[in-house]
Amino acid sequence: MEFGLRLPDGSVPRGMHDADVRAALAEGLTMRPLRETLTDTWAWLQAEGDPAPRAGAPSPDTWLDAAAEQRLLDQLSH
C-alpha cells in the first residue's frame, strides 16, 4: 500500500481508482498481469535509459520507508 502513485506536490490522488471501466472492457480493453507490465517497463527503461530527474523532484530515498521496501523485496523474491 505504501508503494502507490506519487504526485510531485505530495498530495494524495483522489478518485483515479474509482473509475467505472465496464464500457472500456465491453469494447475490448484487456488487462495483463502486473508482473508482465513491470517486466516490460523495466526492459524499456533499460533500452531507453533512465530519464533525468525533474528539478525539484523528491529524492527516491524518501519514497518508501526502508523497512517497508525490504518487506516488499522479500515478497517479490518468493
C-alpha positions as CSV (number, residue, x, y, z in Angstrom):
1,M,0.0,0.0,0.0
2,E,2.9,2.4,0.6
3,F,4.3,2.0,-2.9
4,G,1.5,3.8,-4.6
5,L,1.3,6.7,-7.1
6,R,3.4,9.6,-6.0
7,L,2.4,13.1,-7.0
8,P,5.0,15.9,-7.3
9,D,3.4,18.0,-4.7
10,G,3.0,15.1,-2.2
11,S,-0.8,15.2,-2.4
12,V,-2.9,12.0,-2.3
13,P,-4.6,11.1,-5.6
14,R,-8.4,11.0,-5.3
15,G,-10.8,9.1,-7.4
16,M,-8.4,7.8,-10.0
17,H,-9.0,4.2,-9.0
18,D,-12.8,4.7,-8.7
19,A,-13.5,4.9,-12.4
20,D,-16.1,2.6,-13.9
21,V,-14.2,0.8,-16.7
22,R,-17.1,-1.6,-17.7
23,A,-17.6,0.3,-21.0
24,A,-13.9,0.0,-21.9
25,L,-13.9,-3.7,-21.1
26,A,-17.0,-4.2,-23.2
27,E,-15.2,-2.6,-26.1
28,G,-12.3,-5.0,-25.8
29,L,-9.9,-3.4,-23.2
30,T,-7.7,-6.1,-21.8
31,M,-5.6,-6.1,-18.7
32,R,-2.4,-8.0,-18.2
33,P,-0.7,-9.2,-15.1
34,L,1.2,-6.5,-13.1
35,R,4.4,-8.6,-13.2
36,E,4.3,-8.6,-17.0
37,T,3.8,-4.8,-17.1
38,L,6.6,-4.2,-14.7
39,T,8.9,-6.6,-16.6
40,D,8.2,-4.8,-19.9
41,T,8.6,-1.4,-18.3
42,W,11.9,-2.3,-16.8
43,A,13.1,-3.6,-20.2
44,W,12.0,-0.4,-21.8
45,L,13.8,1.7,-19.2
46,Q,17.0,-0.4,-19.7
47,A,16.8,0.1,-23.5
48,E,15.9,3.8,-23.4
49,G,17.9,4.8,-20.4
50,D,16.5,6.4,-17.3
51,P,15.3,10.0,-17.8
52,A,17.0,12.7,-15.8
53,P,15.1,13.6,-12.7
54,R,12.9,16.7,-12.9
55,A,14.1,19.8,-11.0
56,G,12.6,19.8,-7.5
57,A,11.5,16.1,-7.7
58,P,11.6,14.3,-4.3
59,S,14.6,12.1,-3.7
60,P,14.0,8.4,-4.3
61,D,15.2,7.7,-0.7
62,T,12.1,9.5,0.6
63,W,9.6,7.4,-1.5
64,L,9.4,4.3,0.7
65,D,10.3,3.5,4.3
66,A,13.4,1.2,4.2
67,A,11.7,-1.5,6.3
68,A,8.7,-1.5,4.0
69,E,10.9,-1.6,1.0
70,Q,12.7,-4.7,2.4
71,R,9.3,-6.4,3.1
72,L,8.3,-5.7,-0.5
73,L,11.6,-7.1,-1.9
74,D,11.3,-10.1,0.3
75,Q,7.8,-10.8,-1.0
76,L,8.9,-10.3,-4.6
77,S,11.7,-12.8,-4.2
78,H,9.4,-15.7,-3.4
